[in-house]
């Protein structure tokens, strides 16, 4: 009887310790270095870093609303195009001309997204004074990263991100033959072939 009570006591203590640890993890998640609170939005970051005047802030807000409308429309169109393209996954025959047309439209929309973002930030830079422009030039890459764009210049020779450990093929060499995207519809042949 004593051993049963001891066993029940140990189980209860372990459950309480487990609950306490879960509570600590729950309340500590997201509070790592540089992660106190929600992520800062790019426009808030730029406003703070550039010290926009009231007039600049109002003009920037109008630019943001216009830019958001443009990019939202392009992103919505791309989602629909992706859905149409990937409907071909479960069809017995691929309608190659239609798939190629959809791929071209997706690529065009992506180009328009990049162009809209470029023009948006050029327009913002144009309303800044010389001191703010210098600061802008130093922080724009951070703002673009906050917007969630892919890291620039971090792709390996095979078009894929490099391994997390930084080890990959030497510059100028692709994946070994037989590894990488399959040749065929829309894919170039692997390097060396």
Residue, then its C-alpha position, 0 to 999 in steps of 0.5 A: x500500500x505504501x508503494x502505491x501511495x509513493x507511486x501516485x505521489x511521484x506521478x502527481x509531482x511529475x504531472x505538476x512539473x510537466x504542467x509548470x514547464x509547459x506554462x513556462x514554454x507557453x509564456x516564453x515563446x516568441x520572446x527570444x532575442x529581437x522577438x519581443x512582441x509582434x513583428x514590426x511592419x515595414x511601413x512602421x519601421x520606415x516611418x520610425x527610421x526616417x522620421x517622416x514629417x506629418x505631410x510626408x506621413x500622409x503622402x506615404x500613407x496614400x502611396x501605401x494604400x495605392x501600392x497595396x491595392x495594386x499588389x493585392x490584385x496581382x497576388x489574387x490573379x496569381x493565386x487563381x492562375x496557380x490554381x488553374x495551372x495545378x488543376x493539371x496535376x490530376x489530368x491524364x493529359x497535359x494541355x501544354x499550350x495552356x500550361x505554358x500560357x498560364x506560366x507566362x501569365x504568372x511570370x508576367x504578374x510576378x514581374x509587375x509585382x516587382x516593378x510596382x514595389x520598385x516604383x513604390x519605394x522610388x516614389x517614397x524616396x522622392x518625397x524625402x529630404x537629403x538626410x532622410x534619403x541617405x538614411x532610407x538608402x541604408x535601411x531599405x533592404x531591412x524593410x524589404x526583408x520585413x515585407x517577406x520577400x525572398x532573400x536576394x542573392x542567396x540562391x545556389x547555382x541550381x536555383x535552390x537556396x543553399x543548405x542551412x549549414x552553408x555547405x554546398x557545391x563550389x561556385x559555378x557548379x550545379x548539382x551532380x548529374x541526375x540530381x536537380x529538376x527533371x528535364x522536360x516540360x518547362x525545365x532546362x536539362x541538368x547542368x553538364x547535359 
